[in-house]
């Protein structure tokens, strides 16, 4: 019962949030973004606008590469373990 109440409450919060977001016109959204950028620049927390040289690798590709390396290492370890278990005297 508690799980159902939690799911219902979460759904109500999401719907309320979406209503608030959809209440703005595109021009109001642009104005708010401009205000936020101006505040960030004034406080010195603005993001750098210069892009680093070199290719940019998406985060999903970096994570996939890391996972593939882990699988490769596991496979190599398993193969080494199997080679130690195989009777080569035959």
C-alpha positions as CSV (number, residue, x, y, z in Angstrom):
1,X,0.0,0.0,0.0
2,X,2.8,2.4,0.9
3,X,4.4,1.8,-2.5
4,X,1.2,2.7,-4.3
5,X,0.9,5.9,-2.3
6,X,4.5,6.7,-3.1
7,X,4.0,6.1,-6.9
8,X,0.8,8.2,-6.9
9,X,2.6,11.1,-5.0
10,X,5.5,11.0,-7.4
11,X,3.1,11.1,-10.4
12,X,1.3,14.1,-8.9
13,X,4.6,16.0,-8.5
14,X,5.6,15.3,-12.0
15,X,2.3,16.4,-13.5
16,X,2.4,19.6,-11.4
17,X,6.0,20.3,-12.6
18,X,5.0,19.8,-16.3
19,X,2.1,22.1,-15.9
20,X,4.4,24.8,-14.6
21,X,6.8,24.3,-17.4
22,X,4.1,24.4,-20.1
23,X,2.7,27.6,-18.7
24,X,5.5,29.6,-20.3
25,X,5.5,31.0,-23.8
26,X,8.7,30.5,-25.9
27,X,9.5,34.2,-25.5
28,X,9.2,33.9,-21.7
29,X,11.5,30.9,-21.7
30,X,14.1,32.8,-23.8
31,X,13.9,35.8,-21.4
32,X,14.4,33.5,-18.3
33,X,17.4,31.9,-20.0
34,X,18.9,35.3,-20.8
35,X,18.5,36.4,-17.2
36,X,20.1,33.2,-15.9
37,X,23.1,33.6,-18.3
38,X,23.5,37.3,-17.2
39,X,23.4,36.2,-13.6
40,X,26.0,33.5,-14.2
41,X,28.3,35.9,-16.0
42,X,27.9,38.5,-13.3
43,X,28.8,36.0,-10.6
44,X,31.7,34.5,-12.6
45,X,30.3,31.0,-12.8
46,X,29.7,31.1,-16.6
47,X,30.8,28.1,-18.5
48,X,33.8,28.6,-20.8
49,X,32.8,29.2,-24.4
50,X,36.0,27.9,-26.0
51,X,36.0,24.3,-27.1
52,X,39.1,22.2,-26.6
53,X,41.0,20.9,-29.6
54,X,40.6,17.3,-30.6
55,X,37.7,14.9,-31.1
56,X,35.0,14.8,-28.5
57,X,34.1,11.3,-27.5
58,X,30.5,10.9,-26.3
59,X,30.1,9.7,-22.7
60,X,28.1,6.6,-23.8
61,X,31.0,5.6,-26.0
62,X,33.6,6.0,-23.2
63,X,31.4,3.9,-20.9
64,X,31.0,1.2,-23.6
65,X,34.7,1.1,-24.1
66,X,35.3,0.8,-20.4
67,X,32.8,-2.1,-20.2
68,X,34.4,-3.8,-23.2
69,X,37.8,-3.6,-21.5
70,X,36.4,-5.2,-18.4
71,X,34.8,-8.0,-20.5
72,X,38.1,-8.5,-22.4
73,X,40.0,-8.8,-19.1
74,X,37.5,-11.2,-17.6
75,X,37.7,-13.4,-20.8
76,X,41.5,-13.4,-20.7
77,X,41.5,-14.4,-17.0
78,X,39.0,-17.2,-17.7
79,X,41.1,-18.4,-20.6
80,X,44.2,-18.4,-18.5
81,X,42.4,-20.3,-15.8
82,X,41.2,-22.9,-18.3
83,X,44.7,-23.3,-19.8
84,X,46.0,-24.1,-16.4
85,X,43.3,-26.8,-16.0
86,X,43.8,-28.5,-19.3
87,X,45.9,-31.6,-19.3
88,X,48.6,-30.9,-21.9
89,X,50.4,-34.2,-21.5
90,X,48.1,-36.0,-23.9
